[in-house]
Amino acid sequence: MLYETTIGLEIHAELLTKTKMFCSCLNESEEKQPNKNICSVCMGHPGTLPVINIEALRKVLKVGLSLNSNISSYSKFDRKNYFYPDLPKGYQISQYDNPLCKDGKLKLFLSDEENENQKEVKITRVHLEEDTARLIHPKDGKSTLIDFNRAGVPLMELVTEPVIHNGKEARLFCQGLQILLKDLDVSEAEMEKGQMRCEVNISLKPIGQRELGTKVEIKNLNSFKAVEKAIEYELKRQTEVLEKGEKVIQETRGWDPIKEVTYPQRTKEEAQDYRYFPEPDLPPLNVYKLFNFEELKKELKELPWLKKERIIKEYDLSLKEADILLKDSKVLEILEETIKILKTKNLDIKKATNLAKNYLLTDILGIKEKEKLTYQEIKITPLNFSKIIENIVQNKISSRVAKDILLEIIKTGQDPEKLITERSLETISDIDLINPIIEEVIKNNPKAVEDYKKGKETAIQFLVGQAMAKLKGAADPKELVKIMENKIKK
């Protein structure tokens, strides 16, 4: 039997604020000392009263505006009641029936496929709540430790409509949302650090059946790979259950990233199980009186899907190249600042742009990955990078020299023009200097010369490589090929 897949996502992101959601404790996600940033409010001591963090509200509203959500004129906080060790008050302050933002949509703009990257995923709501504490499970399995530093941190939750149909779409949505949150400076949204977490609701039904199948939730997925893999596994598992004539159980499942399987955790709660009611210690929110929305809209930067369209046209990028730059804002910043500098020079700007793009995406990122460098360790700047590109365009240095210089200035930050001058790396075009080197290479490599004469084209590349080595890369390899061929044919 064929089945239709229905997937909805619940994504949580810790917000970048100085303090927690309802108290003045510091919001420091990198704090290593357990239970340092806590007080009587976030620990839920009797008699304490919460105070709303206005900056957290502002950040959620910016996300809502970016997603074309309907901003609620009236909103409120609610108590979500459940008992778990990571919840010091025995309830969580969240939002239920009056969230800050309703509706909205986000395209799968990171897809390399033209049709897929235009698909819009509808959003049900974006609301604000407080995070829970962090549970730490020692390897001995005999105890569980609790770090309350995270308890009370502002947490945005975004819920999609059940309109996603496979793991890839879910991954693309999460990746796109992460870029948006980072671009808006709303959240660092690093999944591996727990700053962004995804929960998947997934069900299967026979094609043609109107009612949705039984919903299963997969909790706390902390990587894009985990989101895609967990959905793939769960689709297979539920299909096998249905094919056996059995029923899928409504439950919450976890994800084992080592075995790449989901496993049962508990039966799934319904809304009524949480006994939501309005938070009595917080006032309702008249959102449009609290914020000037014209000013909020001015704070929105160039949205990532619009940025993708622009850089593809402006820098002649492929979809894949544009995605790499969108996912790594530092690389895009280097490229754009470099091109701004190059435009002030008397150069073939199209050629210069293509060279900058190619060296950045291939050589610089390649070196960064190979050497496992952070951007703090990379010393290259738009200014010294532009000098390398300028010298290549003006045929002052060869591509071989450019690659060698790049490797050095990435690590040292030296001025490339100073290196070129000090080491005499400018391209040698004097035929009187080149001829003796080529004649020497031909004389010392008779077999390669004979192979070339017999039609082995790769032999000429070997000979040119020998000449380039003797010239320390300071020559145009295309010119060397011409000279080498003419001398061999004589």
C-alpha positions in Angstrom: 0.0 0.0 0.0 1.2 3.5 -0.7 1.2 6.1 2.1 1.1 9.9 2.3 3.5 11.5 4.8 2.5 14.5 6.9 5.2 16.3 8.9 5.0 19.4 11.1 7.9 21.0 12.9 8.2 22.7 16.3 11.5 24.6 16.5 12.8 26.3 19.6 15.6 29.0 19.5 17.2 30.6 22.5 17.2 34.4 22.1 20.2 36.7 22.2 19.3 38.9 25.2 21.5 40.2 28.1 19.2 38.7 30.7 16.7 35.9 31.1 13.0 36.1 30.2 11.5 37.1 33.6 14.4 38.0 35.8 17.7 40.0 35.7 20.0 36.9 35.7 22.5 36.9 32.9 21.7 34.9 29.7 25.1 33.4 29.0 24.8 30.2 26.9 28.5 29.5 27.1 28.7 29.7 30.9 30.6 26.6 32.2 30.1 27.0 35.9 26.8 25.2 36.8 24.1 27.1 38.6 25.9 30.4 38.5 23.3 32.6 36.8 20.3 31.8 38.9 18.0 33.7 41.4 14.9 33.2 43.4 12.7 34.2 40.4 14.1 31.7 37.8 14.3 29.1 40.5 10.6 29.5 41.3 10.8 30.4 45.0 7.5 31.2 46.6 6.5 34.9 46.6 8.7 35.9 43.7 7.2 37.8 40.7 8.3 37.6 37.0 9.0 40.8 34.9 8.7 40.6 31.1 11.9 41.0 29.1 10.9 43.6 26.4 13.9 42.9 24.2 12.8 39.2 23.9 9.4 40.4 22.7 11.1 42.7 20.1 13.2 39.9 18.7 10.2 37.5 18.3 8.2 40.3 16.6 11.1 40.9 14.1 11.0 37.2 13.2 7.2 37.4 12.7 7.5 40.5 10.5 10.2 38.7 8.4 7.9 35.7 7.9 4.8 37.8 7.0 3.0 36.7 10.1 0.0 38.4 11.5 1.1 40.2 14.6 -1.5 39.9 17.4 -2.7 43.3 18.8 -3.5 41.5 22.0 -1.3 38.7 23.5 -0.7 37.1 26.9 1.4 34.6 28.7 0.0 31.3 30.1 1.0 28.7 32.6 1.8 25.3 31.1 1.7 22.8 34.0 3.8 19.7 34.1 6.3 18.2 36.5 9.8 17.3 35.4 13.2 17.8 37.1 14.3 20.5 34.6 11.3 22.7 35.5 11.9 24.4 38.9 8.5 26.0 39.2 6.5 23.0 38.3 5.1 24.9 35.4 6.5 26.8 32.4 5.5 30.4 31.4 4.6 30.1 27.8 1.8 31.2 25.4 -1.2 29.2 24.3 -4.2 30.7 22.6 -2.9 34.3 22.1 0.7 34.0 20.7 2.6 37.0 19.5 2.6 36.0 15.9 0.1 33.9 13.9 0.4 32.5 10.4 3.3 33.2 8.0 5.5 31.3 5.5 9.1 30.5 4.7 10.4 29.3 1.3 12.8 26.4 1.1 15.2 28.9 -0.4 18.3 26.8 0.2 17.4 24.1 -2.2 19.5 23.7 -5.3 16.4 22.6 -7.3 14.5 25.4 -9.0 11.0 24.0 -8.2 11.8 23.0 -4.6 13.3 26.3 -3.6 10.0 28.0 -4.4 8.0 25.8 -2.1 6.5 27.7 0.8 6.0 26.1 4.2 3.1 27.6 6.1 3.7 28.6 9.7 1.0 28.3 12.4 2.5 30.5 15.1 5.6 32.0 16.6 5.4 32.5 20.4 7.6 33.3 23.3 8.3 31.2 26.5 11.1 30.4 29.0 13.6 27.6 28.6 14.0 24.7 31.0 17.1 23.7 33.0 19.6 21.3 31.5 19.9 17.7 32.6 23.3 16.1 32.7 23.5 12.3 32.8 26.9 11.0 34.1 28.3 8.0 32.3 27.9 5.7 35.4 24.1 6.0 35.0 23.6 6.3 38.7 22.5 9.9 38.9 21.2 12.9 37.0 22.7 16.4 37.5 20.7 19.6 36.9 22.3 22.9 35.7 19.7 25.8 36.1 21.7 28.4 34.2 19.5 27.8 31.2 16.2 27.9 33.2 14.3 31.0 32.3 16.3 31.9 29.2 14.0 33.5 26.5 12.9 30.8 24.1 11.2 31.4 20.8 9.0 28.6 19.5 7.9 28.4 15.9 5.3 25.8 14.8 4.7 24.9 11.1 1.6 23.6 9.5 1.8 19.9 8.7 2.7 20.5 5.1 6.2 19.0 4.9 6.5 15.6 3.2 10.0 14.3 3.7 13.3 14.6 5.7 15.0 16.8 3.1 12.3 19.4 3.1 12.4 19.5 6.9 16.2 19.9 6.9 16.0 22.7 4.3 13.3 24.5 6.4 15.5 24.3 9.6 18.6 25.5 7.8 16.7 28.4 6.2 15.2 29.4 9.5 18.7 29.3 11.2 20.1 31.7 8.6 17.2 34.1 9.1 17.6 34.0 12.9 21.3 34.7 12.6 20.9 37.5 10.0 18.3 39.2 12.2 20.7 38.9 15.2 17.8 37.2 17.1 19.7 34.0 18.0 23.0 32.3 17.5 20.9 29.3 16.6 23.7 26.7 16.8 22.0 23.3 17.0 25.0 21.5 18.3 25.1 23.9 21.2 21.4 23.5 22.0 20.6 27.1 21.0 18.2 25.8 18.4 16.3 22.5 18.8 13.8 20.8 16.6 10.9 18.5 17.3 9.2 16.6 14.5 5.6 15.5 14.4 5.1 12.8 11.8 2.2 10.6 10.6 1.4 8.3 7.7 -2.0 7.6 6.1 -3.0 5.6 3.1 -3.3 7.7 0.0 -6.9 8.8 -0.5 -7.7 8.6 3.2 -9.0 12.0 4.5 -8.1 11.7 8.2 -4.5 12.2 9.2 -2.7 9.2 10.6 -1.6 8.8 14.2 0.9 11.5 15.1 4.3 10.5 16.6 6.6 13.2 18.0 10.4 12.9 17.9 12.0 15.2 20.5 15.1 17.4 20.8 16.8 16.8 17.5 20.1 18.8 17.7 21.5 18.7 14.1 20.2 19.1 10.6 21.5 15.6 9.8 19.5 14.2 12.8 16.3 15.9 11.6 16.5 14.3 8.1 17.7 10.9 9.3 15.1 10.7 12.1 12.3 11.3 9.7 13.6 8.8 7.2 13.9 6.2 9.9 10.4 6.9 11.3 8.8 6.8 7.9 10.3 3.3 7.4 9.3 2.2 10.9 5.7 3.4 10.7 5.3 1.9 7.2 6.4 -1.5 8.5 3.9 -1.2 11.4 1.0 -0.4 9.1 2.0 -3.1 6.6 1.7 -5.7 9.4 -1.9 -4.5 10.0 -0.9 -3.0 13.4 -1.6 0.5 14.7 0.9 3.2 15.2 0.9 4.4 18.8 0.7 8.1 19.6 3.8 8.7 21.6 7.0 10.8 22.1 10.2 9.2 20.8 13.8 10.0 21.1 16.6 9.8 18.6 19.8 7.7 19.0 22.4 9.4 16.7 24.8 6.4 17.0 22.4 3.7 16.0 20.3 6.1 13.9 17.0 4.8 15.3 14.1 6.4 17.2 13.1 4.9 20.5 10.0 5.2 22.8 10.1 7.8 25.6 6.5 8.4 26.8 3.0 8.6 25.6 2.2 12.0 24.0 0.4 14.6 26.2 -2.5 16.6 24.8 -3.1 20.3 25.4 -5.6 19.6 28.1 -3.0 17.6 30.0 -1.0 20.8 30.5 -3.9 22.6 32.1 -3.1 25.9 30.4 -4.5 29.0 32.1 -3.5 32.8 31.9 -0.4 33.6 33.9 -1.8 35.6 36.9 1.5 37.4 37.7 1.9 39.0 34.2 -0.3 41.6 32.5 -1.8 41.1 29.0 0.1 42.7 26.2 -1.2 45.5 24.0 1.5 44.8 21.4 0.8 47.8 19.1 1.1 50.2 22.0 4.3 48.7 23.3 6.2 48.9 19.9 6.5 51.2 17.0 6.2 48.8 14.1 7.5 51.3 11.5 10.7 51.4 13.5 10.8 47.6 13.9 10.5 47.2 10.1 13.5 49.5 9.6 15.6 47.2 11.8 15.1 44.3 9.4 18.1 43.6 7.3 18.1 42.2 3.7 16.2 39.0 4.1 18.2 35.9 3.2 16.0 34.7 0.3 16.2 38.2 -1.3 20.0 38.3 -0.6 20.3 34.9 -2.5 18.6 36.4 -5.5 20.8 39.5 -5.4 24.2 37.7 -5.1 23.3 35.2 -7.8 22.7 38.0 -10.3 25.5 40.3 -9.0 28.3 37.8 -8.7 27.1 35.2 -11.3 26.8 32.4 -8.8 25.3 29.0 -9.1 22.5 28.0 -6.6 25.0 25.9 -4.8 27.6 28.7 -4.5 25.0 31.1 -3.3 23.9 28.6 -0.6 27.5 28.2 0.7 27.8 32.0 1.0 24.4 32.3 2.7 25.3 29.6 5.3 28.6 31.3 6.0 28.0 35.0 6.5 31.7 35.7 7.2 32.7 34.4 3.7 30.0 36.5 2.0 31.2 39.5 4.0 34.8 39.0 2.8 33.6 38.6 -0.8 31.4 41.7 -0.9 33.9 43.9 0.8 36.7 42.7 -1.5 34.6 43.4 -4.6 33.8 46.9 -3.3 37.5 47.6 -3.1 38.2 46.1 -6.6 35.5 48.3 -8.1 37.6 51.4 -7.1 40.4 50.1 -9.3 40.8 50.3 -13.1 40.2 46.6 -13.7 38.1 44.2 -15.7 35.6 44.0 -12.8 33.8 40.9 -14.2 37.1 39.0 -14.4 38.1 40.3 -10.9 34.7 39.2 -9.4 35.0 35.7 -10.9 38.5 35.3 -9.6 37.6 36.6 -6.1 34.6 34.2 -6.0 36.6 31.2 -7.1 39.6 31.7 -4.9 37.4 32.4 -1.9 35.1 29.3 -2.4 37.8 26.9 -3.5 41.2 28.0 -2.0 40.4 30.0 1.1 37.6 27.7 2.3 39.7 24.7 1.3 42.6 25.9 3.4 40.3 26.7 6.3 38.8 23.2 6.3 42.1 21.4 5.8 43.9 23.3 8.5 40.8 23.3 10.8 41.1 27.1 11.3 38.6 29.4 12.8 37.8 32.8 11.4 39.7 34.3 14.3 42.8 32.4 13.2 42.4 33.4 9.5 44.4 36.6 8.9 43.1 37.4 5.4 41.2 40.6 5.0 39.2 42.1 2.1 42.1 44.6 1.6 44.9 42.0 1.3 42.7 39.6 -0.6 41.8 42.4 -3.1 45.5 43.0 -3.7 46.1 39.4 -4.7 43.1 39.5 -7.1 44.3 42.9 -8.6 47.8 41.4 -9.2 46.3 38.4 -11.0 44.0 40.5 -13.2 46.9 42.7 -14.2 49.0 39.6 -15.0 51.6 40.6 -12.4 51.5 37.2 -10.7 50.6 33.7 -11.8 47.8 31.6 -10.3 50.5 29.3 -8.8 52.0 32.3 -7.0 48.6 33.5 -5.9 47.8 30.2 -4.3 51.1 30.2 -2.4 50.7 33.8 -1.2 47.1 33.0 -0.1 48.3 30.2 2.1 50.8 32.4 3.7 48.7 35.5 4.4 45.8 33.4 5.7 48.2 32.4 8.5 50.3 35.6 8.9 48.2 38.5 7.5 51.2 40.0 5.7 50.8 42.5 2.9 50.8 40.4 -0.4 52.4 43.2 -2.4 55.3 43.3 0.0 55.8 39.5 -0.4 55.7 39.7 -4.1 58.3 42.4 -4.2 60.6 40.9 -1.6 60.6 37.5 -3.2 60.6 38.6 -6.8 57.4 36.8 -7.5 56.1 39.0 -10.3 55.4 37.1 -13.5 58.5 36.7 -15.7 57.7 37.7 -19.2 61.3 38.3 -20.4 61.8 35.7 -23.1 65.6 35.8 -22.5 65.1 34.6 -19.0 62.5 32.0 -19.9 64.3 30.4 -22.9 67.3 28.9 -21.0 65.0 27.4 -18.4 62.8 25.7 -21.0 65.8 24.4 -23.0 67.2 23.0 -19.8 63.9 21.2 -19.0 63.7 19.7 -22.5 67.3 18.5 -22.3 66.8 16.9 -18.9 63.5 15.1 -19.7 64.0 13.3 -23.0 61.3 10.6 -22.2 58.6 13.2 -21.6 59.6 15.1 -24.8 59.4 11.8 -26.8 56.0 11.0 -25.2 54.6 14.4 -26.2 55.8 13.8 -29.8 54.0 10.5 -29.8 50.7 12.3 -29.0 50.7 12.1 -25.1 49.2 15.5 -24.3 49.8 15.2 -20.5 53.5 15.1 -21.1 53.6 18.8 -21.9 52.0 19.6 -18.6 54.7 17.7 -16.8 57.4 19.7 -18.7 55.7 23.0 -18.0 55.4 22.0 -14.3 59.2 21.4 -14.3 59.8 24.9 -15.8 57.3 26.5 -13.4 59.2 25.0 -10.4 62.5 26.4 -11.6 60.9 29.8 -12.2 59.3 29.6 -8.7 55.8 29.9 -10.2 56.6 33.3 -11.5 55.5 32.7 -15.1 52.3 32.4 -17.1 51.9 28.6 -17.7 49.9 29.2 -20.9 52.8 31.1 -22.4 55.2 28.4 -21.2 53.1 25.8 -23.1 53.3 27.8 -26.3 57.1 28.3 -26.0 57.6 24.7 -25.0 55.6 23.3 -27.9 57.4 25.5 -30.4 60.8 24.4 -29.2 59.9 20.7 -29.2 58.5 20.9 -32.7 61.6 22.5 -34.2 
